């Protein structure tokens, strides 16, 4: 592990498309850099750039910075799923996320696709104008439930994409945590409400069912990052993105 404190980040500050590129030096200690987070740090560069024409350069700079970030600290996750962790248990079940009314037409109009990553599956209904992503549950640690596969957003014109691998649904923290393309974990969605919870026991078998989850993009910053990366304006943290249901079964032995 390499420890660098303070961390010096050199950021090109574009003040105009035809202007020279002055250099801004941002000095942050390790803890501040960590708190800014993956999405936030990407957005810091995007905000500084301020010009659509600079988007590709900014994205590359942000990716390079994530490489520095990886050398400084370890990935932050909601739960470390490891079979060396005595609290992790094998589990079965499914997480189903269905786009809310109006979301699929908006994505389609913007040229953004929502696809499942195997072994996840996608079902699109023309009648109800929604897409359903179904993911198998494979492990459980406390209130966090790990699934296999994931889902991906892609701009059909530019082919830019963002993937959420191995989504982890934490019913206590009310977040959906994703492994990103960078290999780090971050929260992409919040679970605003859960309509009902049921718990059943049959000997050593425990089943938990969570229905009527209301799912939103985590924050305005996360929405802006999705928009900038995918070259769109369709994502917003102020509307319901999807509803969800989760059922998890495990043994206590």
N, C-alpha and C positions, 0 to 999 in steps of 0.2 A: 504494500500500500504506500503510495506516495502522498505525503502531506505537504500542502502548500498553504501558507498563511502569512500575510494576506495574499489573496489571489488577484492578479492584475489582468484585466481583460481590455484589450485594445479594440475599439469599435470605430469603424469608419462612419462619420456623420455626414450624410448627404443633405446639403441645404438647398440644392437645386439641381435640376437635370444637367445644366450646363456649368455648374460651379465646380470649383476644385473640391477635393475630398479631404477636409481637415480630419484630424485624428482626435477622438475623445478617449481618454483613459479613465476607466471605471475601476475604482479600488474597493474591493469587497472582501470581508473576511469569510472564512469557510462556512460559518453557520448562516450568514446572510445569503451566500450563494446557494446553500442547500434549501433554505426556505423559499427562495424565488421559484424553484421547481423547474421541471422540464418545459412545461407549457409556458410558464411565465417568462423564462429566459428567452425562449423563442420569440415571444411577443415583445420583449424589450428591444430586440434587434429590429423587429418589424416596425415598431412605433418610431424608432430612430430613423429608419430609412424613409418612411413616409411617402414613397413614390411607387406606384404599381410597377413601373419599368424595372425597379431594383429588386423585385420579389425573388427572382431566382438566385441572385447573388446573396441576398439576405438569408434565404433558406440554406444555402451552402455554408454560410458563416455560422448559422445556428447549429447545423449538423456537426461542424468542426468543433464548436464549443462544447457540444454534448460529449465529444470525445475527451476534451479536457476535464469535463465534469466527471466522467467515469474514472479518470485517474485520481480524482481528489476524494470522492466518497463512494460508498457502495450504493446500489440501487435501493430506493425506498419503496416498500411494498406494504399493502394492507396486512398481508399474512405471508410468511415464508412457508410455502408448501414443500415439505421435504419428508421423505419417509424416515429420516433420522430424527425428525421432530416427533416426540412421543404424543403430542396432541393431535397429530394428523391421522385421519382414519380414511380408509377406502369408503367410497359412497357411490350410490347410484341415484338416478333420477333425471330430471331435465329442467332446464331454464328456457322459457319461451318468451321472446320479446316481439311484440306486434306494433308496427308503426301506428301512431295516433292519426285520427282523421285529418286529412289535408297534407300530411307529411310526405307520403309517397308521390302524390302529384307534384308537390313543390320540388322534391329531389329530381324527379323525371324531367320537369320543365327546365331545371338548371343543368341538366346533363350529368347528374350524379347518380351512380348506381350503388345499391346496398346489396352485398353478396355475402354468402356464408362461407366460412373456411372449414373444410372437412376436418372431423366428421360431422360438423354442424350442417344443417340443412336449411334451405330457404323455400318458402311457399308464398307465391304472390297471387292475390285474388283480384281479378278484374272487376268483379261485382262490388266488392267492398273497398276497392282501391287502397289496399294495404299490403305490406310484406311482413311475413312472420319468419323470424330466425329461431331455430330450435337447436339447443346445444346440450349434449349429455353431461351430467354431473359425474365427476370422477373422484373427488376427494373433499374432505371437510376438516377444517381446523377451527374450533370454536364456532363462531357465527359466520365464518367466511366459507363459501362454497365454491370450489374450483371446477370449471368446466373444461371440456376439450374443444379444440377448434377455435372458432371465433367468427368475426365478421369484418368486412372491409368496405370502405367508401372509395369510389374511384370516379375521377372526372373522365368521362368518355372521350372528350376532345383532347385534353392534354396528357391523359394517362397518369396524372398525379394520383396518388392514393395514400390513405391512412388505414392501417390495420389494427384491430384490437384482438390480439392473440390471447388465448387461455383466459377469458373473462372470469373474474372472481367476484361473486355477488355476496357482499357482506350485509346481512340483514340487520345487524345492530348499528354499524356505522352508516348504513344506508348509502352505499356507494357501489359502483361497478368499476373495478380496477382492471386495467388492461396491460399486457406486455406489449410495448410499442416496437416498431421496426428497429429502433436503436438497441433493443434488448433490455431497456429499463422499464419499470412499471410506473404508471400514473393513472389517476382517476379521470375517466372520460365522461361518465354519467353519474348523476345523483338519483337516489330513489326518494322522491319527495314524500310519498305516502304508501302505506301498505294497508289495503282494505281489511284483510282477514288473515289470521294465523291459526293453524290447527296442528296439534301434536298428538300422535298416536303411538302406542306401545303394544308390542306383541312379543312377550318374552324378552329376548335380547335384541329384538329389532325395533328401531326407533325411526319414525317417519315424521317429517315436518313439511307442512304445505303452506305456502305464502301466495295469496291471490290478490289481484287488483293492484299491482305495483304501478305507481305513476312515475315515469322516468323522464328526466330532463338533462340537457347538456349541463355539465358541471357548473360553469360560470360564463360570464361575458367574455373573459379572456380565453377560455377554452373554445368557445364558439368562434371567436375571431381567429384563433389559430387554425381551426378546421377550415374556416372560410379562406384564409390566406394560403394555406397549403394546397387546397383544392381549387383555388381560383374561382370562388363563388361567393355569394352573400346569403345562402339559404339557411345556414345554421344560426340558431338563436337560443339563448338560455332562458328566455322569457315564456316559451311555449312548451307544452307537453310534447316530447318527441315520440314516446312509445308507452305502452302498458306492458306489464310483465307478470308471469306466474312462475313460481319455483316450487319443485317438490324434491325432497332429499330423503333417502333412506340409508341407514347405516346400522351396523351391529355394535353393541356395547362391549362385546368380548374382544 
